[in-house]
Amino acid sequence: AGGTLLLDRMTAAAMARLFGPIPWTWDARTRAWRTDAIHYAAVRQALDAGRWQVVDQVAGWKPVRWSPKQACTLRPDQQQAAAAWRASRRGVIVMPTGTGKTEVALAIMRAAAVSTLVVAPVRDLMYQWHRRIQDALGYDAGIIGDRLFRVRPVAVTTYDSACIHMERLGNQFGLIVFDECHHLPGPVRRDAARMSAAPMRLGLTATPLRCDGRHTDLDWLIGPTVYEMPMAAARGEVLADYDVIRIPIHLSPAEQARYDLLTRQVRSYVAALRRSGAANTWKDVCAAAAGDPAARRALAAYRASRSMEDRAQEKLRVLEDLFRLHYGSRMIVFAGSNAMARDVSRRFLIPCLLNHCRKDERQEILRGLEGGRYPAVVANRVLDEGVDLPEAKVAVVIGGLSSTRQAIQRLGRILRRSGEARAVLYEVVCAETNDERISRRRRKSDAYQGTRHCKV
């Protein structure tokens, strides 16, 4: 009921003795005990162990018959991942981008043959899952999201839609698959797992770690990590071998002088906050900007300095050289902001993919890249994860977050193996600015070991 379980006709003493750490609350309105639906499997296990006779009105999932299609043959590492999950039927599979996590999940779905909900972070991935289920399992899955509400025994949805509808749908699926599950532990999105009674739970990700530390909550939202493939094991075997080349660029003397002035203004304001004993996190600075002129000036100086790093004209010059060097090869350019993505698009007359682009526009651009009509595309974050891209072996990062996860995901976009072709990722970094520090932080992963530094 409403994403929770209700249990009546049991005393408080019996509840404590039987269920231990499961958090039950007495609901005086219904005169029954209530707990989150996520605990359904543990509750049933405790009741069965105690040989309690109960009327179970929770499980609304049912067996599923797949179309008699040929099952996809898994590689040995994929078979190990599927077997590791089947041992407990709960848990997270961690494999680098391009190693076939989707194929593992489809094999698990085929074997489970039960009502299944697949949860994806964005609409494009939701529709991609719909196509993959149709192709691999011969099933026309329901769609819950993007103004559609077609519920079927097997369905696909987004995290946002799952949070909205799970209180009504939480008992209809025996297996729930969380794609890119590092999104799940957020304060709102976790409701998609908390209100689901599905006893079988599968998480898929290439990069489970979160900067806020909430990745540890995946253990109870989905289950522990049951299989992990390091990048080193996939490099040159399952994935293409690759090079990472870091290219530092510099602001002009006039630009550098202005940049230094702006950063001094920000530091001076933060130092004044510390001397006054006031809170001095960046969140506090943003909150203070509503009524403090000094905070507004510091915030404006910070944004101006970030714009100078992100949109440095020297980055465009280097990018022009790289286009010439890899003429005839498909290229993906990853920008750090929508503004820089548009700058690149206008300068080189290549399509620009942003989060607000419509689905048909994105598909047309990706088809154009695959067919050779477009030699390259530029994007901010929309291509960072999940969405299937045409084969490309060259990527250029000209800006981004300090997140190691984003760095690995962007690298993974060019690592799908095609013969012995070698991939290359260029990182263009504005030296002697905060851009340099951000670059160092996002390259802490072992995937970036052996990065070559190139001066231009």
LOLUM-464030 format. One record per residue (C-alpha): residue number from 1; x, y, z. Coordinates in nm, 4 decimals, m for minus. Layout:
N
(koldren NUM; (X; Y; Z));
...
This chain:
456
(koldren 1; (0.0000; 0.0000; 0.0000));
(koldren 2; (0.1603; 0.3252; m0.1128));
(koldren 3; (0.5055; 0.1705; m0.1443));
(koldren 4; (0.4882; 0.0037; 0.1965));
(koldren 5; (0.4044; m0.3344; 0.3491));
(koldren 6; (0.1260; m0.3789; 0.6035));
(koldren 7; (0.1186; m0.6605; 0.8599));
(koldren 8; (m0.1596; m0.7039; 1.1175));
(koldren 9; (m0.2521; m0.9405; 1.4007));
(koldren 10; (0.0910; m0.9518; 1.5615));
(koldren 11; (0.2107; m0.8130; 1.8959));
(koldren 12; (0.5031; m0.5742; 1.9357));
(koldren 13; (0.7014; m0.8407; 2.1229));
(koldren 14; (0.6481; m1.0939; 1.8448));
(koldren 15; (0.7484; m0.8355; 1.5834));
(koldren 16; (1.0759; m0.7573; 1.7615));
(koldren 17; (1.1549; m1.1258; 1.8132));
(koldren 18; (1.0737; m1.2264; 1.4552));
(koldren 19; (1.2009; m0.9421; 1.2403));
(koldren 20; (1.4973; m0.8048; 1.4344));
(koldren 21; (1.6478; m0.5040; 1.2544));
(koldren 22; (1.3661; m0.4587; 0.9986));
(koldren 23; (1.2186; m0.1152; 1.0868));
(koldren 24; (0.8442; m0.1559; 1.1485));
(koldren 25; (0.6171; 0.1306; 1.2594));
(koldren 26; (0.2745; 0.0973; 1.4163));
(koldren 27; (0.0145; 0.2752; 1.1986));
(koldren 28; (m0.2826; 0.3664; 1.4154));
(koldren 29; (m0.4907; 0.4620; 1.1105));
(koldren 30; (m0.4929; 0.1091; 0.9716));
(koldren 31; (m0.4169; m0.0634; 1.3038));
(koldren 32; (m0.1330; m0.2535; 1.1401));
(koldren 33; (0.2464; m0.2552; 1.1280));
(koldren 34; (0.4042; m0.0758; 0.8323));
(koldren 35; (0.7501; m0.0845; 0.6691));
(koldren 36; (0.9015; 0.0052; 0.3323));
(koldren 37; (0.8284; m0.2353; 0.0472));
(koldren 38; (1.2026; m0.2918; m0.0079));
(koldren 39; (1.2009; m0.5239; 0.2950));
(koldren 40; (0.9541; m0.7691; 0.1379));
(koldren 41; (1.2100; m1.0433; 0.0680));
(koldren 42; (1.3529; m1.0255; 0.4206));
(koldren 43; (1.0034; m1.0245; 0.5736));
(koldren 44; (0.8995; m1.3325; 0.3772));
(koldren 45; (1.2216; m1.5088; 0.4728));
(koldren 46; (1.1607; m1.4395; 0.8422));
(koldren 47; (0.7981; m1.5527; 0.8230));
(koldren 48; (0.8887; m1.8707; 0.6355));
(koldren 49; (1.1704; m1.9484; 0.8814));
(koldren 50; (0.9266; m1.9087; 1.1710));
(koldren 51; (0.6642; m2.1182; 0.9905));
(koldren 52; (0.4039; m1.8474; 1.0230));
(koldren 53; (0.0874; m1.8917; 0.8193));
(koldren 54; (0.0178; m1.5617; 0.6415));
(koldren 55; (m0.2049; m1.4367; 0.3624));
(koldren 56; (0.0360; m1.2703; 0.1173));
(koldren 57; (m0.1379; m1.0077; m0.0948));
(koldren 58; (0.1832; m0.8338; m0.2001));
(koldren 59; (0.3340; m1.0293; m0.4874));
(koldren 60; (0.1579; m0.9201; m0.8045));
(koldren 61; (0.4286; m1.0303; m1.0476));
(koldren 62; (0.3790; m1.3224; m1.2814));
(koldren 63; (0.5800; m1.5547; m1.5084));
(koldren 64; (0.6783; m1.4158; m1.8500));
(koldren 65; (0.7038; m1.6096; m2.1746));
(koldren 66; (0.9668; m1.4780; m2.4086));
(koldren 67; (0.9552; m1.5115; m2.7835));
(koldren 68; (1.1476; m1.8207; m2.9010));
(koldren 69; (1.4508; m1.6216; m3.0146));
(koldren 70; (1.8081; m1.7429; m3.0139));
(koldren 71; (1.9722; m1.6502; m2.6841));
(koldren 72; (2.2774; m1.4257; m2.7085));
(koldren 73; (2.6040; m1.6103; m2.6420));
(koldren 74; (2.7872; m1.4497; m2.3519));
(koldren 75; (3.1630; m1.4213; m2.3231));
(koldren 76; (3.3262; m1.6015; m2.0259));
(koldren 77; (3.3505; m1.2783; m1.8236));
(koldren 78; (2.9837; m1.2021; m1.8892));
(koldren 79; (2.8899; m1.5565; m1.7850));
(koldren 80; (3.0843; m1.5071; m1.4609));
(koldren 81; (2.8975; m1.1827; m1.3944));
(koldren 82; (2.5575; m1.3452; m1.4522));
(koldren 83; (2.6495; m1.6464; m1.2366));
(koldren 84; (2.7738; m1.4213; m0.9540));
(koldren 85; (2.4412; m1.2368; m0.9530));
(koldren 86; (2.2326; m1.5567; m0.9665));
(koldren 87; (2.4032; m1.6834; m0.6494));
(koldren 88; (2.2044; m1.4325; m0.4410));
(koldren 89; (1.9673; m1.2783; m0.7012));
(koldren 90; (2.0549; m0.9346; m0.5640));
(koldren 91; (2.3553; m0.7151; m0.6318));
(koldren 92; (2.5517; m0.4782; m0.8522));
(koldren 93; (2.7582; m0.5732; m1.1574));
(koldren 94; (3.0439; m0.3300; m1.2292));
(koldren 95; (3.1896; m0.3489; m1.5797));
(koldren 96; (3.3548; m0.0796; m1.7942));
(koldren 97; (3.1523; 0.0967; m2.0618));
(koldren 98; (3.1416; m0.1116; m2.3789));
(koldren 99; (3.1916; m0.4530; m2.2163));
(koldren 100; (2.8288; m0.5630; m2.2558));
(koldren 101; (2.6467; m0.5047; m1.9277));
(koldren 102; (2.3184; m0.4879; m2.1184));
(koldren 103; (2.3731; m0.8363; m2.2651));
(koldren 104; (2.4343; m0.9712; m1.9133));
(koldren 105; (2.1109; m0.8123; m1.7903));
(koldren 106; (1.9116; m0.9501; m2.0842));
(koldren 107; (2.0468; m1.2996; m2.0152));
(koldren 108; (1.9448; m1.2629; m1.6490));
(koldren 109; (1.5980; m1.1452; m1.7549));
(koldren 110; (1.5618; m1.4404; m1.9922));
(koldren 111; (1.6547; m1.6890; m1.7194));
(koldren 112; (1.4362; m1.5261; m1.4505));
(koldren 113; (1.1298; m1.5186; m1.6822));
(koldren 114; (0.9333; m1.3015; m1.4410));
(koldren 115; (0.7719; m0.9568; m1.4568));
(koldren 116; (1.0604; m0.7117; m1.4868));
(koldren 117; (1.1014; m0.3345; m1.4673));
(koldren 118; (1.4108; m0.1717; m1.6178));
(koldren 119; (1.4938; 0.1735; m1.4799));
(koldren 120; (1.7209; 0.4017; m1.6849));
(koldren 121; (1.8509; 0.7529; m1.6067));
(koldren 122; (1.7220; 0.9313; m1.9194));
(koldren 123; (1.4543; 0.8903; m2.1860));
(koldren 124; (1.7020; 0.8027; m2.4611));
(koldren 125; (1.8284; 0.5103; m2.2559));
(koldren 126; (1.4725; 0.4069; m2.1727));
(koldren 127; (1.3873; 0.3783; m2.5432));
(koldren 128; (1.7204; 0.2062; m2.6096));
(koldren 129; (1.6306; m0.0589; m2.3512));
(koldren 130; (1.2904; m0.0979; m2.5172));
(koldren 131; (1.4618; m0.1711; m2.8498));
(koldren 132; (1.7107; m0.4122; m2.6942));
(koldren 133; (1.4366; m0.6099; m2.5179));
(koldren 134; (1.2410; m0.6275; m2.8442));
(koldren 135; (1.5467; m0.7453; m3.0403));
(koldren 136; (1.6890; m0.9908; m2.7853));
(koldren 137; (1.3773; m1.1280; m2.6167));
(koldren 138; (1.1057; m1.0600; m2.8741));
(koldren 139; (0.8948; m0.8711; m2.6216));
(koldren 140; (0.7237; m0.5359; m2.6766));
(koldren 141; (0.7900; m0.3856; m2.3337));
(koldren 142; (0.5668; m0.1293; m2.1712));
(koldren 143; (0.6861; 0.2312; m2.1400));
(koldren 144; (0.6357; 0.4389; m1.8258));
(koldren 145; (0.7622; 0.7905; m1.8847));
(koldren 146; (0.7908; 1.0619; m2.1492));
(koldren 147; (0.4138; 1.1231; m2.1177));
(koldren 148; (0.3435; 0.7513; m2.1724));
(koldren 149; (0.1941; 0.5145; m1.9157));
(koldren 150; (0.1780; 0.1749; m2.0798));
(koldren 151; (0.2251; m0.0816; m1.8041));
(koldren 152; (0.3027; m0.4366; m1.9110));
(koldren 153; (0.4566; m0.7354; m1.7250));
(koldren 154; (0.7919; m0.6215; m1.8683));
(koldren 155; (0.8362; m0.2443; m1.8821));
(koldren 156; (1.0984; 0.0276; m1.9059));
(koldren 157; (1.1013; 0.3610; m1.7268));
(koldren 158; (1.3256; 0.6424; m1.6048));
(koldren 159; (1.4396; 0.7096; m1.2494));
(koldren 160; (1.2197; 1.0185; m1.2282));
(koldren 161; (0.9078; 0.8344; m1.3477));
(koldren 162; (0.9842; 0.5374; m1.1228));
(koldren 163; (0.9907; 0.7664; m0.8177));
(koldren 164; (0.6519; 0.9071; m0.9141));
(koldren 165; (0.4730; 0.5808; m0.9935));
(koldren 166; (0.6457; 0.3177; m0.7767));
(koldren 167; (0.3960; 0.3512; m0.4918));
(koldren 168; (0.1344; 0.2083; m0.7338));
(koldren 169; (0.3597; m0.0307; m0.9262));
(koldren 170; (0.5981; m0.1553; m0.6579));
(koldren 171; (0.4326; m0.4966; m0.6206));
(koldren 172; (0.3956; m0.5734; m0.9928));
(koldren 173; (0.7570; m0.6681; m1.0747));
(koldren 174; (0.9593; m0.9555; m0.9340));
(koldren 175; (1.2853; m0.8315; m1.0888));
(koldren 176; (1.3964; m0.4698; m1.1073));
(koldren 177; (1.7013; m0.3638; m1.3087));
(koldren 178; (1.8686; m0.0313; m1.2313));
(koldren 179; (2.0845; 0.0778; m1.5242));
(koldren 180; (2.3628; 0.3272; m1.4401));
(koldren 181; (2.2722; 0.2546; m1.0789));
(koldren 182; (2.5121; 0.5154; m0.9380));
(koldren 183; (2.2190; 0.7548; m0.9939));
(koldren 184; (1.9971; 0.5622; m0.7521));
(koldren 185; (2.1286; 0.6694; m0.4064));
(koldren 186; (2.0219; 1.0323; m0.4521));
(koldren 187; (1.7812; 1.1626; m0.1854));
(koldren 188; (1.4754; 1.1364; m0.4152));
(koldren 189; (1.5668; 0.8686; m0.6702));
(koldren 190; (1.6259; 0.6088; m0.4001));
(koldren 191; (1.2466; 0.5965; m0.3595));
(koldren 192; (1.2394; 0.3934; m0.6815));
(koldren 193; (1.4097; 0.1106; m0.4890));
(koldren 194; (1.2605; 0.1775; m0.1463));
(koldren 195; (0.8983; 0.1498; m0.2628));
(koldren 196; (0.9540; m0.1620; m0.4749));
(koldren 197; (0.8831; m0.5064; m0.3325));
(koldren 198; (1.0868; m0.6835; m0.6037));
(koldren 199; (1.2863; m0.9619; m0.4330));
(koldren 200; (1.5299; m0.9794; m0.7276));
(koldren 201; (1.7400; m0.6665; m0.7863));
(koldren 202; (2.0152; m0.5995; m1.0381));
(koldren 203; (2.2317; m0.2892; m1.0631));
(koldren 204; (2.4528; m0.2088; m1.3621));
(koldren 205; (2.7276; 0.0536; m1.3658));
(koldren 206; (3.0786; 0.1224; m1.4854));
(koldren 207; (3.1534; 0.3625; m1.2006));
(koldren 208; (2.9634; 0.3043; m0.8743));
(koldren 209; (3.1526; 0.5606; m0.6614));
(koldren 210; (2.9840; 0.8919; m0.5794));
(koldren 211; (3.1555; 1.2034; m0.4474));
(koldren 212; (2.8926; 1.2329; m0.1696));
(koldren 213; (2.9711; 0.8816; m0.0416));
(koldren 214; (2.6152; 0.7591; m0.0912));
(koldren 215; (2.7292; 0.4720; m0.3138));
(koldren 216; (2.7468; 0.2673; 0.0074));
(koldren 217; (2.3642; 0.2778; 0.0135));
(koldren 218; (2.3588; 0.0568; m0.2965));
(koldren 219; (2.4234; m0.2369; m0.0608));
(koldren 220; (2.0731; m0.2140; 0.0871));
(koldren 221; (1.8922; m0.0503; m0.2056));
(koldren 222; (2.0030; m0.3208; m0.4527));
(koldren 223; (2.2634; m0.5475; m0.2963));
(koldren 224; (2.6426; m0.5668; m0.2697));
(koldren 225; (2.8788; m0.5648; m0.5662));
(koldren 226; (2.8768; m0.9264; m0.6872));
(koldren 227; (3.1088; m0.8879; m0.9876));
(koldren 228; (3.3636; m0.6244; m1.0838));
(koldren 229; (3.5791; m0.6093; m1.3952));
(koldren 230; (3.8699; m0.3621; m1.3701));
(koldren 231; (3.9561; m0.1526; m1.6733));
(koldren 232; (4.2998; m0.3156; m1.6919));
(koldren 233; (4.1381; m0.6570; m1.7485));
(koldren 234; (3.9253; m0.5250; m2.0347));
(koldren 235; (4.1850; m0.3038; m2.2033));
(koldren 236; (4.3109; m0.4598; m2.5236));
(koldren 237; (4.0975; m0.7705; m2.4674));
(koldren 238; (3.7258; m0.6959; m2.4479));
(koldren 239; (3.7821; m0.3267; m2.5201));
(koldren 240; (4.0085; m0.1553; m2.7691));
(koldren 241; (4.3534; m0.0570; m2.6515));
(koldren 242; (4.3930; 0.3174; m2.6226));
(koldren 243; (4.6126; 0.6180; m2.5559));
(koldren 244; (4.5323; 0.9216; m2.3440));
(koldren 245; (4.7146; 1.2377; m2.4469));
(koldren 246; (4.6995; 1.5511; m2.2346));
(koldren 247; (4.7548; 1.8814; m2.4152));
(koldren 248; (4.8081; 2.1908; m2.1966));
(koldren 249; (4.7228; 2.5324; m2.3400));
(koldren 250; (4.7720; 2.8798; m2.1916));
(koldren 251; (4.5710; 3.1969; m2.1661));
(koldren 252; (4.7188; 3.5048; m2.3293));
(koldren 253; (4.9103; 3.7395; m2.0898));
(koldren 254; (4.6109; 3.9778; m2.0800));
(koldren 255; (4.3659; 3.6927; m2.0202));
(koldren 256; (4.5882; 3.5438; m1.7490));
(koldren 257; (4.6113; 3.8787; m1.5702));
(koldren 258; (4.2335; 3.9160; m1.5692));
(koldren 259; (4.1889; 3.5534; m1.4598));
(koldren 260; (4.4287; 3.6039; m1.1658));
(koldren 261; (4.2397; 3.9203; m1.0634));
(koldren 262; (3.9076; 3.7364; m1.0645));
(koldren 263; (4.0377; 3.4441; m0.8597));
(koldren 264; (4.1925; 3.6852; m0.6052));
(koldren 265; (3.8537; 3.8492; m0.5615));
(koldren 266; (3.6941; 3.5127; m0.4851));
(koldren 267; (3.9680; 3.4090; m0.2420));
(koldren 268; (3.9569; 3.7455; m0.0670));
(koldren 269; (3.5844; 3.7132; m0.0037));
(koldren 270; (3.6123; 3.3546; 0.1261));
(koldren 271; (3.9044; 3.4568; 0.3524));
(koldren 272; (3.6933; 3.7416; 0.4944));
(koldren 273; (3.4149; 3.4948; 0.5688));
(koldren 274; (3.6559; 3.2704; 0.7568));
(koldren 275; (3.7910; 3.5602; 0.9630));
(koldren 276; (3.4367; 3.6571; 1.0584));
(koldren 277; (3.3606; 3.3033; 1.1709));
(koldren 278; (3.0729; 3.2680; 0.9241));
(koldren 279; (3.0135; 2.9480; 0.7307));
(koldren 280; (3.2352; 2.9513; 0.4220));
(koldren 281; (3.1296; 2.6674; 0.1966));
(koldren 282; (3.0469; 2.7488; m0.1641));
(koldren 283; (2.6833; 2.6707; m0.0878));
(koldren 284; (2.6923; 2.9426; 0.1794));
(koldren 285; (2.8400; 3.1922; m0.0675));
(koldren 286; (2.5616; 3.1229; m0.3177));
(koldren 287; (2.2957; 3.1566; m0.0484));
(koldren 288; (2.4442; 3.4863; 0.0752));
(koldren 289; (2.4438; 3.6341; m0.2772));
(koldren 290; (2.0705; 3.7046; m0.2459));
(koldren 291; (2.1298; 3.9833; 0.0078));
(koldren 292; (2.5040; 4.0539; 0.0215));
(koldren 293; (2.6602; 4.2665; m0.2572));
(koldren 294; (3.0088; 4.1336; m0.1726));
(koldren 295; (2.8850; 3.7751; m0.2144));
(koldren 296; (2.7265; 3.8678; m0.5484));
(koldren 297; (3.0562; 4.0177; m0.6687));
(koldren 298; (3.2473; 3.7062; m0.5597));
(koldren 299; (2.9964; 3.4800; m0.7335));
(koldren 300; (3.0154; 3.6869; m1.0524));
(koldren 301; (3.3970; 3.6760; m1.0414));
(koldren 302; (3.3921; 3.2985; m0.9992));
(koldren 303; (3.1592; 3.2505; m1.2934));
(koldren 304; (3.3678; 3.4815; m1.5113));
(koldren 305; (3.6874; 3.2908; m1.4264));
(koldren 306; (3.5217; 2.9561; m1.5021));
(koldren 307; (3.4038; 3.0920; m1.8358));
(koldren 308; (3.7586; 3.1974; m1.9217));
(koldren 309; (3.8906; 2.8472; m1.8471));
(koldren 310; (3.6098; 2.6736; m2.0281));
(koldren 311; (3.5912; 2.8916; m2.3396));
(koldren 312; (3.9599; 2.9717; m2.3915));
(koldren 313; (4.0160; 3.0474; m2.7606));
(koldren 314; (4.3374; 2.8445; m2.7575));
(koldren 315; (4.1257; 2.5318; m2.7016));
(koldren 316; (3.9533; 2.5972; m3.0338));
(koldren 317; (4.2882; 2.6351; m3.2097));
(koldren 318; (4.4114; 2.3019; m3.0726));
(koldren 319; (4.0807; 2.1406; m3.1630));
(koldren 320; (4.1242; 2.2629; m3.5216));
(koldren 321; (4.4670; 2.0961; m3.5340));
(koldren 322; (4.3184; 1.7688; m3.4042));
(koldren 323; (4.0429; 1.7750; m3.6661));
(koldren 324; (4.3122; 1.8076; m3.9330));
(koldren 325; (4.5263; 1.5340; m3.7769));
(koldren 326; (4.2340; 1.2866; m3.7710));
(koldren 327; (4.0686; 1.3914; m4.0951));
(koldren 328; (3.8382; 1.1137; m4.2142));
(koldren 329; (3.7894; 0.9641; m3.8657));
(koldren 330; (3.4706; 0.9993; m3.6624));
(koldren 331; (3.5293; 1.2244; m3.3627));
(koldren 332; (3.3387; 1.3091; m3.0464));
(koldren 333; (3.4110; 1.6373; m2.8679));
(koldren 334; (3.3138; 1.6657; m2.5001));
(koldren 335; (3.2698; 2.0222; m2.3774));
(koldren 336; (3.2401; 2.1512; m2.0216));
(koldren 337; (2.9372; 2.3733; m2.0783));
(koldren 338; (2.6548; 2.4344; m2.3215));
(koldren 339; (2.8137; 2.7674; m2.4158));
(koldren 340; (3.1429; 2.6062; m2.5197));
(koldren 341; (2.9587; 2.3288; m2.7053));
(koldren 342; (2.7786; 2.5947; m2.9080));
(koldren 343; (3.1091; 2.7793; m2.9704));
(koldren 344; (3.2587; 2.4601; m3.1161));
(koldren 345; (2.9466; 2.3897; m3.3196));
(koldren 346; (2.9479; 2.7360; m3.4774));
(koldren 347; (3.3229; 2.7460; m3.5351));
(koldren 348; (3.3506; 2.4067; m3.7069));
(koldren 349; (2.9932; 2.3660; m3.8371));
(koldren 350; (2.9322; 2.0346; m3.6625));
(koldren 351; (2.6117; 1.9283; m3.4806));
(koldren 352; (2.5737; 2.0157; m3.1142));
(koldren 353; (2.3992; 1.7692; m2.8796));
(koldren 354; (2.2638; 1.9152; m2.5546));
(koldren 355; (2.0316; 1.7800; m2.2862));
(koldren 356; (1.7311; 1.9730; m2.4137));
(koldren 357; (1.7620; 1.8431; m2.7719));
(koldren 358; (1.4552; 1.6484; m2.8793));
(koldren 359; (1.4713; 1.2720; m2.9251));
(koldren 360; (1.4267; 1.2843; m3.3051));
(koldren 361; (1.6990; 1.5503; m3.3349));
(koldren 362; (1.9462; 1.3389; m3.1368));
(koldren 363; (1.8700; 1.0299; m3.3432));
(koldren 364; (1.9139; 1.2236; m3.6681));
(koldren 365; (2.2509; 1.3579; m3.5547));
(koldren 366; (2.3769; 1.0153; m3.4444));
(koldren 367; (2.2587; 0.8587; m3.7724));
(koldren 368; (2.4424; 1.1351; m3.9560));
(koldren 369; (2.7610; 1.0612; m3.7616));
(koldren 370; (2.7279; 0.6896; m3.8349));
(koldren 371; (2.6595; 0.7451; m4.2047));
(koldren 372; (2.9462; 0.9903; m4.2514));
(koldren 373; (2.7287; 1.2944; m4.3144));
(koldren 374; (2.8796; 1.4535; m4.0022));
(koldren 375; (3.2521; 1.4001; m3.9369));
(koldren 376; (3.2151; 1.4880; m3.5674));
(koldren 377; (2.9671; 1.5915; m3.2994));
(koldren 378; (3.0103; 1.8047; m2.9890));
(koldren 379; (2.8197; 1.7497; m2.6638));
(koldren 380; (2.8218; 1.8699; m2.3070));
(koldren 381; (2.7002; 1.5821; m2.0840));
(koldren 382; (2.4313; 1.4107; m2.2891));
(koldren 383; (2.6716; 1.1516; m2.4374));
(koldren 384; (2.8620; 1.0803; m2.1164));
(koldren 385; (2.6910; 0.7509; m2.0404));
(koldren 386; (2.4687; 0.4754; m2.1609));
(koldren 387; (2.3439; 0.5850; m2.5016));
(koldren 388; (2.4736; 0.3662; m2.7863));
(koldren 389; (2.6956; 0.5689; m3.0190));
(koldren 390; (2.8261; 0.5008; m3.3686));
(koldren 391; (3.1749; 0.3552; m3.3597));
(koldren 392; (3.4357; 0.6263; m3.3023));
(koldren 393; (3.7980; 0.5906; m3.2026));
(koldren 394; (3.8861; 0.9556; m3.1361));
(koldren 395; (3.7511; 1.1767; m2.8582));
(koldren 396; (3.8569; 1.5215; m2.7402));
(koldren 397; (3.7764; 1.6503; m2.3910));
(koldren 398; (3.7918; 2.0293; m2.3746));
(koldren 399; (3.6141; 2.0692; m2.0395));
(koldren 400; (3.4130; 1.8914; m1.7773));
(koldren 401; (3.3669; 1.8113; m1.4116));
(koldren 402; (3.6281; 1.6916; m1.1638));
(koldren 403; (3.4372; 1.3623; m1.1416));
(koldren 404; (3.6403; 1.0471; m1.2066));
(koldren 405; (3.3141; 0.8823; m1.3101));
(koldren 406; (3.2595; 1.1310; m1.5916));
(koldren 407; (3.6188; 1.0855; m1.7088));
(koldren 408; (3.5836; 0.7061; m1.7280));
(koldren 409; (3.2472; 0.7286; m1.9004));
(koldren 410; (3.3790; 0.9662; m2.1654));
(koldren 411; (3.6777; 0.7424; m2.2287));
(koldren 412; (3.4455; 0.4428; m2.2578));
(koldren 413; (3.2571; 0.6077; m2.5438));
(koldren 414; (3.5423; 0.5224; m2.7850));
(koldren 415; (3.6523; 0.1826; m2.6525));
(koldren 416; (3.4179; m0.0596; m2.8278));
(koldren 417; (3.6528; m0.3011; m2.9966));
(koldren 418; (3.6737; m0.3147; m3.3771));
(koldren 419; (3.9553; m0.5361; m3.4958));
(koldren 420; (4.2905; m0.4060; m3.3736));
(koldren 421; (4.2035; m0.0377; m3.4125));
(koldren 422; (4.3500; 0.1722; m3.1327));
(koldren 423; (4.1505; 0.4515; m2.9675));
(koldren 424; (4.2861; 0.7870; m2.8566));
(koldren 425; (4.1439; 1.0406; m2.6148));
(koldren 426; (4.2848; 1.3940; m2.6064));
(koldren 427; (4.2381; 1.6132; m2.2997));
(koldren 428; (4.2916; 1.9827; m2.3676));
(koldren 429; (4.3565; 2.1627; m2.0371));
(koldren 430; (4.4012; 2.5320; m1.9588));
(koldren 431; (4.7277; 2.5435; m1.7597));
(koldren 432; (4.7787; 2.7698; m1.4551));
(koldren 433; (4.4046; 2.7788; m1.3905));
(koldren 434; (4.1523; 2.5786; m1.1901));
(koldren 435; (4.0997; 2.3744; m1.5071));
(koldren 436; (4.4338; 2.2066; m1.4344));
(koldren 437; (4.3313; 2.1016; m1.0831));
(koldren 438; (3.9983; 1.9646; m1.2104));
(koldren 439; (4.1846; 1.7634; m1.4741));
(koldren 440; (4.4157; 1.6069; m1.2144));
(koldren 441; (4.1215; 1.5042; m0.9977));
(koldren 442; (3.9222; 1.3400; m1.2750));
(koldren 443; (4.2257; 1.1424; m1.3970));
(koldren 444; (4.2839; 0.9573; m1.0680));
(koldren 445; (4.1364; 0.6368; m1.2088));
(koldren 446; (4.3660; 0.3537; m1.3155));
(koldren 447; (4.2118; 0.3918; m1.6617));
(koldren 448; (4.4237; 0.7056; m1.7045));
(koldren 449; (4.7553; 0.5516; m1.6036));
(koldren 450; (5.0242; 0.6139; m1.8615));
(koldren 451; (4.8726; 0.9419; m1.9834));
(koldren 452; (5.1104; 1.1102; m2.2246));
(koldren 453; (5.1700; 1.4846; m2.2009));
(koldren 454; (5.2065; 1.6757; m2.5221));
(koldren 455; (5.3143; 2.0395; m2.5558));
(koldren 456; (5.1885; 2.2475; m2.8467));
